[in-house]
Amino acid sequence: MKKTQETLRIKDNTKTAVLYIAFELSHSKWKLGFSNGEKMRTVTIEARDLDQLQEQIDKAKKKFGLEGQIRIVSCYEAGRDGFWLHRYLLSCGIENVVVDSASIEVNRRKRRAKTDRIDVRKLLHKLLRYHGGEQLVWSVVNVPSEEAEDGRQLHRELDVLKKERIMHRSRLKSLLIQQGIVVTNPSSRKFLIQLESFRRWDGTELQADLKSRIIREHGRLRMVEEQIYALDKEREKRVTAADDASMQQIAHLMTLVGIGMNSSWKFVMEFFAWREFKNGKQIGALSGLTPTPYDSGASQHEQGISKAGNERVRTLAVEMAWVWLRFQPQSKLSKWYTQRFAEGGKRMRRIGIVAMARRLLIDLWRYLEHGVVPEGARLVGSAK
């Protein structure tokens, strides 16, 4: 009996060999931190050199006396490199987590030392704590699938093109207003014909180089507008075909009055299509629309919304809350806002619309997930 107890005690105290790796990523160099749970070492390799990475992992195993097939866990902060490294590490059998950099604690001293070596060691310490059971040591990013990530390209490109269109239009108007000429629609196909008839403040024609610049700028504007038109048509084509679940969700969301193609596409592709929400609290947290109270001692006040999570969805939700008030005035949500905030000042209305945006997101999720129509809301084709 005594030998059996000693054997069990030895088995309980035996630790599984684990190699911990932390990445501090930059454009030209990567700083790697290795640990076996007791000792640490840091090395530097060329950025994105996967052969060097594998060599350093093998060296770290020998350095720490870890032999054979051992468990390897790693982490790095979400950033410009995206998720390709995460997918590579998983393909190598390495358990990786992508960390939200905003959730990592920092020293609050006015002047604190900051180097890549310090940062990677800090990440390594937190990785040890995380796998030791401290799940709240940081926030782990939910990595989308490659299909979900690819599905976000179309509307994000559209957003970029629309900003470029505004830039080209503003530049054309500015170039002409400097000569005393006001143009309301530089996007018109007749613009180049009208350009020949434009006269400066003194009645003279536009100078040659200025006219050439305006023509080239208009050409760039037309190219951007053609690309926007093509992408809009491609988006409509996909929604009409509705040959996958995300397209069906977009079409379903558009059956609500006030929800159009742009908003429904972004809500689904950025938010609802690839995330599995369990409740409204998760939706509010991920959109960054949850309140952030400050309650310490005698000091108690609201700090505003957290602004964490998906900024695109948060911005769109606030915009769509205003749209919902206009097109769904008889809905329960609109009546709630009207009764509580509409009679207040500008500040109260702004606070109220953010609260309404959070509730609207939750209602849209319930509509997509469970088919529950927001109370009092009108559907397309229904009687007013």
C-alpha beads as a LAMMPS data file, in Angstrom:
LAMMPS data file: protein, C-alpha beads

384 atoms
383 bonds

1 atom types
1 bond types

-500.0 500.0 xlo xhi
-500.0 500.0 ylo yhi
-500.0 500.0 zlo zhi

Masses

1 110.0

Atoms # bond

1 1 1 0.000 0.000 0.000
2 1 1 2.842 2.369 0.893
3 1 1 4.650 1.685 -2.412
4 1 1 1.441 2.313 -4.337
5 1 1 0.985 5.729 -2.672
6 1 1 4.597 6.671 -3.437
7 1 1 4.149 5.639 -7.084
8 1 1 0.989 7.762 -7.401
9 1 1 2.765 10.710 -5.797
10 1 1 5.607 10.432 -8.310
11 1 1 3.128 10.328 -11.225
12 1 1 1.281 13.361 -9.888
13 1 1 4.497 15.352 -9.614
14 1 1 5.669 14.424 -13.103
15 1 1 5.256 17.392 -15.441
16 1 1 4.639 16.997 -19.135
17 1 1 7.507 18.504 -21.140
18 1 1 6.354 21.694 -22.864
19 1 1 8.246 24.211 -24.979
20 1 1 6.847 27.746 -24.760
21 1 1 7.467 30.240 -27.573
22 1 1 6.607 33.946 -27.707
23 1 1 6.942 36.057 -30.865
24 1 1 7.674 39.785 -30.974
25 1 1 7.035 40.601 -34.631
26 1 1 8.384 43.548 -36.604
27 1 1 8.907 44.319 -40.273
28 1 1 12.561 43.275 -40.575
29 1 1 13.368 41.193 -37.478
30 1 1 11.515 38.765 -35.215
31 1 1 12.447 38.379 -31.577
32 1 1 11.707 34.876 -30.236
33 1 1 11.446 33.928 -26.584
34 1 1 11.758 30.274 -25.526
35 1 1 11.117 28.638 -22.164
36 1 1 10.641 25.208 -20.675
37 1 1 8.798 26.648 -17.690
38 1 1 11.971 27.252 -15.699
39 1 1 14.632 28.821 -17.915
40 1 1 14.330 31.407 -20.697
41 1 1 16.323 32.373 -23.755
42 1 1 15.749 34.933 -26.512
43 1 1 17.003 34.951 -30.104
44 1 1 16.533 37.155 -33.167
45 1 1 15.779 35.920 -36.679
46 1 1 14.927 37.486 -40.024
47 1 1 11.235 38.303 -40.299
48 1 1 9.130 35.632 -42.030
49 1 1 12.099 33.245 -42.368
50 1 1 10.361 29.978 -41.511
51 1 1 13.497 27.880 -41.983
52 1 1 15.323 29.919 -39.337
53 1 1 12.284 29.619 -37.096
54 1 1 12.340 25.835 -37.321
55 1 1 16.091 25.777 -36.666
56 1 1 15.687 27.873 -33.522
57 1 1 12.886 25.642 -32.266
58 1 1 15.151 22.594 -32.687
59 1 1 18.006 24.403 -30.901
60 1 1 15.697 25.382 -28.046
61 1 1 14.656 21.737 -27.603
62 1 1 18.310 20.690 -27.287
63 1 1 19.127 23.625 -25.014
64 1 1 16.366 22.674 -22.576
65 1 1 16.902 18.925 -22.926
66 1 1 13.515 18.303 -24.497
67 1 1 13.589 15.240 -26.716
68 1 1 11.131 13.519 -29.053
69 1 1 7.614 14.684 -29.801
70 1 1 6.854 17.261 -27.138
71 1 1 4.033 19.723 -26.725
72 1 1 4.812 23.197 -28.112
73 1 1 2.650 26.249 -27.317
74 1 1 3.174 29.764 -28.631
75 1 1 1.674 33.245 -28.838
76 1 1 2.027 36.549 -30.641
77 1 1 0.177 39.858 -30.670
78 1 1 -2.417 40.570 -33.349
79 1 1 -1.140 43.141 -35.804
80 1 1 -0.102 43.829 -39.368
81 1 1 1.054 40.269 -40.040
82 1 1 -2.500 39.047 -39.631
83 1 1 -3.167 35.351 -39.126
84 1 1 -0.933 33.592 -41.655
85 1 1 1.664 32.825 -38.973
86 1 1 -1.054 31.385 -36.728
87 1 1 -2.150 29.038 -39.502
88 1 1 1.449 28.032 -40.220
89 1 1 2.107 27.207 -36.554
90 1 1 -1.071 25.137 -36.356
91 1 1 0.003 23.230 -39.469
92 1 1 3.244 22.377 -37.639
93 1 1 1.336 20.980 -34.667
94 1 1 2.079 24.003 -32.466
95 1 1 -0.715 25.261 -30.212
96 1 1 -0.803 28.989 -30.901
97 1 1 -2.913 31.852 -29.570
98 1 1 -3.192 35.314 -31.101
99 1 1 -3.409 37.936 -28.365
100 1 1 -5.221 41.270 -28.346
101 1 1 -2.375 43.719 -27.666
102 1 1 -4.747 46.169 -25.939
103 1 1 -5.428 43.565 -23.237
104 1 1 -1.781 43.234 -22.163
105 1 1 -0.867 44.968 -18.911
106 1 1 1.851 47.630 -19.037
107 1 1 3.925 49.390 -16.413
108 1 1 2.268 52.714 -15.555
109 1 1 5.460 54.552 -14.676
110 1 1 6.001 57.784 -16.560
111 1 1 9.224 56.460 -18.037
112 1 1 9.481 52.736 -18.604
113 1 1 12.025 50.754 -20.550
114 1 1 10.676 49.284 -23.772
115 1 1 12.656 47.001 -26.064
116 1 1 11.747 43.990 -28.163
117 1 1 13.645 41.784 -25.713
118 1 1 11.650 43.104 -22.758
119 1 1 8.390 42.755 -24.691
120 1 1 9.028 39.178 -25.768
121 1 1 9.973 38.134 -22.238
122 1 1 6.805 39.768 -20.933
123 1 1 4.776 37.829 -23.495
124 1 1 6.553 34.639 -22.494
125 1 1 5.759 35.176 -18.798
126 1 1 2.087 35.732 -19.645
127 1 1 2.045 32.656 -21.871
128 1 1 3.287 30.568 -18.929
129 1 1 0.587 32.049 -16.710
130 1 1 -2.098 31.523 -19.363
131 1 1 -1.290 27.843 -19.779
132 1 1 -0.945 27.574 -16.028
133 1 1 -4.646 28.302 -15.683
134 1 1 -4.894 32.127 -15.609
135 1 1 -7.307 32.507 -18.506
136 1 1 -7.924 36.214 -17.767
137 1 1 -4.276 37.218 -18.102
138 1 1 -5.121 38.558 -21.597
139 1 1 -7.778 38.440 -24.307
140 1 1 -7.379 35.853 -27.052
141 1 1 -8.418 36.820 -30.576
142 1 1 -10.977 34.607 -32.309
143 1 1 -9.168 33.843 -35.577
144 1 1 -11.485 33.684 -38.601
145 1 1 -11.305 30.907 -41.138
146 1 1 -9.572 31.662 -44.426
147 1 1 -12.978 31.637 -46.149
148 1 1 -14.428 34.138 -43.661
149 1 1 -11.364 36.357 -43.971
150 1 1 -11.601 36.256 -47.758
151 1 1 -15.300 37.148 -47.558
152 1 1 -14.434 40.511 -46.012
153 1 1 -12.316 41.674 -48.945
154 1 1 -15.107 42.852 -51.244
155 1 1 -16.812 45.345 -48.927
156 1 1 -13.515 46.555 -47.480
157 1 1 -12.259 47.290 -50.989
158 1 1 -15.509 49.128 -51.656
159 1 1 -14.929 51.285 -48.572
160 1 1 -11.434 52.172 -49.782
161 1 1 -12.669 52.988 -53.297
162 1 1 -15.446 55.216 -51.970
163 1 1 -12.925 57.185 -49.928
164 1 1 -10.752 57.524 -53.027
165 1 1 -13.777 58.756 -54.996
166 1 1 -14.389 61.494 -52.419
167 1 1 -10.707 62.433 -52.597
168 1 1 -10.699 62.731 -56.404
169 1 1 -13.951 64.700 -56.455
170 1 1 -12.688 67.125 -53.799
171 1 1 -9.408 67.623 -55.646
172 1 1 -11.187 68.424 -58.929
173 1 1 -13.455 70.922 -57.207
174 1 1 -10.500 72.510 -55.412
175 1 1 -8.422 72.873 -58.595
176 1 1 -11.292 74.635 -60.323
177 1 1 -12.430 76.816 -57.426
178 1 1 -8.904 78.244 -57.318
179 1 1 -9.633 79.665 -60.756
180 1 1 -13.060 81.002 -59.795
181 1 1 -14.967 78.054 -61.331
182 1 1 -17.597 76.146 -59.352
183 1 1 -18.435 72.566 -60.367
184 1 1 -21.166 70.584 -58.603
185 1 1 -20.700 67.181 -60.246
186 1 1 -17.166 66.423 -61.457
187 1 1 -18.173 62.761 -61.910
188 1 1 -20.385 63.576 -64.869
189 1 1 -19.509 61.912 -68.163
190 1 1 -19.946 65.330 -69.803
191 1 1 -17.355 66.888 -67.522
192 1 1 -14.548 66.805 -70.111
193 1 1 -16.833 68.465 -72.672
194 1 1 -17.752 71.150 -70.131
195 1 1 -14.081 71.602 -69.297
196 1 1 -13.487 73.154 -72.711
197 1 1 -16.041 75.863 -71.987
198 1 1 -14.783 76.739 -68.519
199 1 1 -13.330 80.222 -68.169
200 1 1 -11.207 81.645 -65.385
201 1 1 -12.126 84.651 -63.281
202 1 1 -10.843 87.020 -66.003
203 1 1 -12.587 85.227 -68.887
204 1 1 -9.484 83.430 -70.158
205 1 1 -9.123 79.698 -70.779
206 1 1 -7.548 77.347 -68.273
207 1 1 -3.771 77.060 -68.539
208 1 1 -2.464 74.003 -70.390
209 1 1 -0.770 72.175 -67.504
210 1 1 -3.718 72.772 -65.184
211 1 1 -6.142 71.468 -67.788
212 1 1 -3.964 68.378 -68.356
213 1 1 -3.863 67.703 -64.636
214 1 1 -7.649 68.012 -64.351
215 1 1 -8.110 65.581 -67.254
216 1 1 -5.823 63.001 -65.619
217 1 1 -7.530 63.453 -62.258
218 1 1 -10.921 62.960 -63.895
219 1 1 -9.609 59.786 -65.540
220 1 1 -8.626 58.402 -62.129
221 1 1 -12.038 59.340 -60.777
222 1 1 -13.813 57.556 -63.623
223 1 1 -11.663 54.443 -63.118
224 1 1 -12.549 54.339 -59.407
225 1 1 -16.248 54.785 -60.161
226 1 1 -16.177 51.972 -62.716
227 1 1 -14.591 49.662 -60.138
228 1 1 -17.223 50.637 -57.568
229 1 1 -19.969 49.908 -60.085
230 1 1 -18.451 46.501 -60.921
231 1 1 -18.140 45.511 -57.255
232 1 1 -21.712 46.622 -56.527
233 1 1 -22.968 44.451 -59.371
234 1 1 -20.874 41.494 -58.171
235 1 1 -22.308 41.884 -54.684
236 1 1 -25.896 41.988 -55.978
237 1 1 -25.230 38.925 -58.115
238 1 1 -23.968 36.900 -55.145
239 1 1 -26.889 37.883 -52.902
240 1 1 -29.407 37.057 -55.634
241 1 1 -27.833 33.617 -56.136
242 1 1 -27.705 33.047 -52.329
243 1 1 -25.672 29.873 -52.789
244 1 1 -24.130 29.856 -49.294
245 1 1 -25.218 30.554 -45.723
246 1 1 -23.731 34.054 -45.497
247 1 1 -25.491 35.237 -48.660
248 1 1 -28.752 33.823 -47.324
249 1 1 -28.244 35.750 -44.095
250 1 1 -27.688 38.969 -46.053
251 1 1 -30.866 38.430 -48.073
252 1 1 -32.779 37.621 -44.881
253 1 1 -31.553 40.772 -43.132
254 1 1 -32.623 42.901 -46.106
255 1 1 -36.247 41.879 -45.550
256 1 1 -36.325 44.407 -42.687
257 1 1 -37.377 47.894 -43.786
258 1 1 -34.414 50.279 -43.503
259 1 1 -31.718 47.597 -43.840
260 1 1 -30.154 47.767 -47.293
261 1 1 -27.403 46.007 -49.176
262 1 1 -24.445 47.905 -47.696
263 1 1 -25.431 47.547 -44.059
264 1 1 -26.645 43.955 -44.268
265 1 1 -23.489 42.846 -46.140
266 1 1 -21.157 44.431 -43.569
267 1 1 -23.124 43.181 -40.571
268 1 1 -23.049 39.610 -41.860
269 1 1 -19.541 39.392 -43.323
270 1 1 -17.838 41.297 -40.491
271 1 1 -19.889 40.046 -37.567
272 1 1 -22.645 37.480 -37.806
273 1 1 -21.491 35.014 -40.486
274 1 1 -18.472 33.449 -38.774
275 1 1 -18.922 34.139 -35.057
276 1 1 -20.997 31.989 -32.746
277 1 1 -22.622 34.325 -30.249
278 1 1 -24.301 32.871 -27.190
279 1 1 -26.019 35.967 -25.814
280 1 1 -26.474 39.702 -26.192
281 1 1 -23.637 40.505 -23.794
282 1 1 -21.111 38.958 -26.167
283 1 1 -22.487 41.023 -29.058
284 1 1 -22.214 44.253 -27.080
285 1 1 -18.690 43.412 -25.917
286 1 1 -17.382 42.456 -29.344
287 1 1 -18.814 45.593 -30.965
288 1 1 -17.312 47.793 -28.233
289 1 1 -20.715 49.279 -27.364
290 1 1 -20.746 48.229 -23.716
291 1 1 -20.486 50.892 -20.973
292 1 1 -17.282 51.268 -18.966
293 1 1 -18.025 52.311 -15.367
294 1 1 -15.441 53.800 -13.003
295 1 1 -16.258 52.982 -9.387
296 1 1 -13.367 53.384 -6.948
297 1 1 -13.800 54.751 -3.472
298 1 1 -15.862 57.921 -3.555
299 1 1 -15.339 58.377 -7.307
300 1 1 -18.131 56.991 -9.445
301 1 1 -18.755 57.929 -13.074
302 1 1 -19.227 56.508 -16.557
303 1 1 -16.257 56.527 -18.916
304 1 1 -18.315 55.904 -22.042
305 1 1 -18.348 52.821 -24.219
306 1 1 -15.346 50.509 -24.285
307 1 1 -14.647 50.952 -28.043
308 1 1 -13.076 47.506 -28.098
309 1 1 -13.717 44.946 -30.827
310 1 1 -14.793 45.628 -34.399
311 1 1 -14.717 49.342 -35.176
312 1 1 -16.430 48.928 -38.548
313 1 1 -19.422 47.203 -36.975
314 1 1 -19.600 49.742 -34.140
315 1 1 -19.625 52.705 -36.525
316 1 1 -22.186 51.068 -38.797
317 1 1 -24.437 50.123 -35.864
318 1 1 -24.628 53.760 -34.712
319 1 1 -25.405 54.925 -38.265
320 1 1 -28.081 52.272 -38.663
321 1 1 -29.647 53.241 -35.321
322 1 1 -30.428 56.676 -36.818
323 1 1 -31.759 54.995 -39.955
324 1 1 -33.911 52.673 -37.840
325 1 1 -35.519 55.665 -36.123
326 1 1 -36.501 57.047 -39.497
327 1 1 -37.768 53.901 -41.230
328 1 1 -39.043 51.941 -38.211
329 1 1 -40.693 54.649 -36.028
330 1 1 -43.368 52.251 -34.722
331 1 1 -40.922 49.597 -33.523
332 1 1 -40.492 49.010 -29.803
333 1 1 -36.852 50.057 -30.026
334 1 1 -37.644 53.401 -31.679
335 1 1 -40.390 54.143 -29.149
336 1 1 -37.992 53.338 -26.313
337 1 1 -35.462 55.835 -27.664
338 1 1 -38.104 58.508 -28.275
339 1 1 -39.552 58.259 -24.777
340 1 1 -36.210 58.207 -23.010
341 1 1 -33.842 60.401 -25.041
342 1 1 -35.621 62.360 -27.794
343 1 1 -36.639 65.227 -25.509
344 1 1 -33.142 65.631 -24.066
345 1 1 -30.313 67.756 -25.377
346 1 1 -27.782 66.833 -28.056
347 1 1 -25.552 65.013 -25.585
348 1 1 -28.406 62.872 -24.271
349 1 1 -29.497 61.994 -27.804
350 1 1 -25.951 60.930 -28.702
351 1 1 -25.725 58.782 -25.576
352 1 1 -29.132 57.293 -26.343
353 1 1 -28.319 56.434 -29.943
354 1 1 -25.270 54.417 -28.829
355 1 1 -27.430 52.459 -26.385
356 1 1 -29.956 51.937 -29.153
357 1 1 -27.215 50.740 -31.527
358 1 1 -26.265 48.007 -29.057
359 1 1 -29.897 46.894 -28.715
360 1 1 -30.359 46.990 -32.482
361 1 1 -27.370 44.684 -33.005
362 1 1 -28.835 42.220 -30.522
363 1 1 -32.254 42.365 -32.259
364 1 1 -30.639 41.757 -35.665
365 1 1 -28.746 38.749 -34.256
366 1 1 -31.960 37.278 -32.870
367 1 1 -33.650 37.852 -36.221
368 1 1 -30.880 36.002 -38.077
369 1 1 -30.273 33.279 -35.515
370 1 1 -33.797 32.529 -34.287
371 1 1 -36.093 34.268 -36.779
372 1 1 -37.475 36.614 -34.106
373 1 1 -38.689 39.789 -35.818
374 1 1 -37.882 42.919 -33.739
375 1 1 -41.083 43.898 -31.950
376 1 1 -43.116 46.383 -33.972
377 1 1 -40.713 46.311 -36.937
378 1 1 -42.000 46.282 -40.526
379 1 1 -40.841 43.818 -43.143
380 1 1 -40.375 44.651 -46.819
381 1 1 -43.705 44.240 -48.609
382 1 1 -45.799 44.428 -45.448
383 1 1 -48.553 46.993 -45.009
384 1 1 -47.652 50.284 -43.353

Bonds

1 1 1 2
2 1 2 3
3 1 3 4
4 1 4 5
5 1 5 6
6 1 6 7
7 1 7 8
8 1 8 9
9 1 9 10
10 1 10 11
11 1 11 12
12 1 12 13
13 1 13 14
14 1 14 15
15 1 15 16
16 1 16 17
17 1 17 18
18 1 18 19
19 1 19 20
20 1 20 21
21 1 21 22
22 1 22 23
23 1 23 24
24 1 24 25
25 1 25 26
26 1 26 27
27 1 27 28
28 1 28 29
29 1 29 30
30 1 30 31
31 1 31 32
32 1 32 33
33 1 33 34
34 1 34 35
35 1 35 36
36 1 36 37
37 1 37 38
38 1 38 39
39 1 39 40
40 1 40 41
41 1 41 42
42 1 42 43
43 1 43 44
44 1 44 45
45 1 45 46
46 1 46 47
47 1 47 48
48 1 48 49
49 1 49 50
50 1 50 51
51 1 51 52
52 1 52 53
53 1 53 54
54 1 54 55
55 1 55 56
56 1 56 57
57 1 57 58
58 1 58 59
59 1 59 60
60 1 60 61
61 1 61 62
62 1 62 63
63 1 63 64
64 1 64 65
65 1 65 66
66 1 66 67
67 1 67 68
68 1 68 69
69 1 69 70
70 1 70 71
71 1 71 72
72 1 72 73
73 1 73 74
74 1 74 75
75 1 75 76
76 1 76 77
77 1 77 78
78 1 78 79
79 1 79 80
80 1 80 81
81 1 81 82
82 1 82 83
83 1 83 84
84 1 84 85
85 1 85 86
86 1 86 87
87 1 87 88
88 1 88 89
89 1 89 90
90 1 90 91
91 1 91 92
92 1 92 93
93 1 93 94
94 1 94 95
95 1 95 96
96 1 96 97
97 1 97 98
98 1 98 99
99 1 99 100
100 1 100 101
101 1 101 102
102 1 102 103
103 1 103 104
104 1 104 105
105 1 105 106
106 1 106 107
107 1 107 108
108 1 108 109
109 1 109 110
110 1 110 111
111 1 111 112
112 1 112 113
113 1 113 114
114 1 114 115
115 1 115 116
116 1 116 117
117 1 117 118
118 1 118 119
119 1 119 120
120 1 120 121
121 1 121 122
122 1 122 123
123 1 123 124
124 1 124 125
125 1 125 126
126 1 126 127
127 1 127 128
128 1 128 129
129 1 129 130
130 1 130 131
131 1 131 132
132 1 132 133
133 1 133 134
134 1 134 135
135 1 135 136
136 1 136 137
137 1 137 138
138 1 138 139
139 1 139 140
140 1 140 141
141 1 141 142
142 1 142 143
143 1 143 144
144 1 144 145
145 1 145 146
146 1 146 147
147 1 147 148
148 1 148 149
149 1 149 150
150 1 150 151
151 1 151 152
152 1 152 153
153 1 153 154
154 1 154 155
155 1 155 156
156 1 156 157
157 1 157 158
158 1 158 159
159 1 159 160
160 1 160 161
161 1 161 162
162 1 162 163
163 1 163 164
164 1 164 165
165 1 165 166
166 1 166 167
167 1 167 168
168 1 168 169
169 1 169 170
170 1 170 171
171 1 171 172
172 1 172 173
173 1 173 174
174 1 174 175
175 1 175 176
176 1 176 177
177 1 177 178
178 1 178 179
179 1 179 180
180 1 180 181
181 1 181 182
182 1 182 183
183 1 183 184
184 1 184 185
185 1 185 186
186 1 186 187
187 1 187 188
188 1 188 189
189 1 189 190
190 1 190 191
191 1 191 192
192 1 192 193
193 1 193 194
194 1 194 195
195 1 195 196
196 1 196 197
197 1 197 198
198 1 198 199
199 1 199 200
200 1 200 201
201 1 201 202
202 1 202 203
203 1 203 204
204 1 204 205
205 1 205 206
206 1 206 207
207 1 207 208
208 1 208 209
209 1 209 210
210 1 210 211
211 1 211 212
212 1 212 213
213 1 213 214
214 1 214 215
215 1 215 216
216 1 216 217
217 1 217 218
218 1 218 219
219 1 219 220
220 1 220 221
221 1 221 222
222 1 222 223
223 1 223 224
224 1 224 225
225 1 225 226
226 1 226 227
227 1 227 228
228 1 228 229
229 1 229 230
230 1 230 231
231 1 231 232
232 1 232 233
233 1 233 234
234 1 234 235
235 1 235 236
236 1 236 237
237 1 237 238
238 1 238 239
239 1 239 240
240 1 240 241
241 1 241 242
242 1 242 243
243 1 243 244
244 1 244 245
245 1 245 246
246 1 246 247
247 1 247 248
248 1 248 249
249 1 249 250
250 1 250 251
251 1 251 252
252 1 252 253
253 1 253 254
254 1 254 255
255 1 255 256
256 1 256 257
257 1 257 258
258 1 258 259
259 1 259 260
260 1 260 261
261 1 261 262
262 1 262 263
263 1 263 264
264 1 264 265
265 1 265 266
266 1 266 267
267 1 267 268
268 1 268 269
269 1 269 270
270 1 270 271
271 1 271 272
272 1 272 273
273 1 273 274
274 1 274 275
275 1 275 276
276 1 276 277
277 1 277 278
278 1 278 279
279 1 279 280
280 1 280 281
281 1 281 282
282 1 282 283
283 1 283 284
284 1 284 285
285 1 285 286
286 1 286 287
287 1 287 288
288 1 288 289
289 1 289 290
290 1 290 291
291 1 291 292
292 1 292 293
293 1 293 294
294 1 294 295
295 1 295 296
296 1 296 297
297 1 297 298
298 1 298 299
299 1 299 300
300 1 300 301
301 1 301 302
302 1 302 303
303 1 303 304
304 1 304 305
305 1 305 306
306 1 306 307
307 1 307 308
308 1 308 309
309 1 309 310
310 1 310 311
311 1 311 312
312 1 312 313
313 1 313 314
314 1 314 315
315 1 315 316
316 1 316 317
317 1 317 318
318 1 318 319
319 1 319 320
320 1 320 321
321 1 321 322
322 1 322 323
323 1 323 324
324 1 324 325
325 1 325 326
326 1 326 327
327 1 327 328
328 1 328 329
329 1 329 330
330 1 330 331
331 1 331 332
332 1 332 333
333 1 333 334
334 1 334 335
335 1 335 336
336 1 336 337
337 1 337 338
338 1 338 339
339 1 339 340
340 1 340 341
341 1 341 342
342 1 342 343
343 1 343 344
344 1 344 345
345 1 345 346
346 1 346 347
347 1 347 348
348 1 348 349
349 1 349 350
350 1 350 351
351 1 351 352
352 1 352 353
353 1 353 354
354 1 354 355
355 1 355 356
356 1 356 357
357 1 357 358
358 1 358 359
359 1 359 360
360 1 360 361
361 1 361 362
362 1 362 363
363 1 363 364
364 1 364 365
365 1 365 366
366 1 366 367
367 1 367 368
368 1 368 369
369 1 369 370
370 1 370 371
371 1 371 372
372 1 372 373
373 1 373 374
374 1 374 375
375 1 375 376
376 1 376 377
377 1 377 378
378 1 378 379
379 1 379 380
380 1 380 381
381 1 381 382
382 1 382 383
383 1 383 384
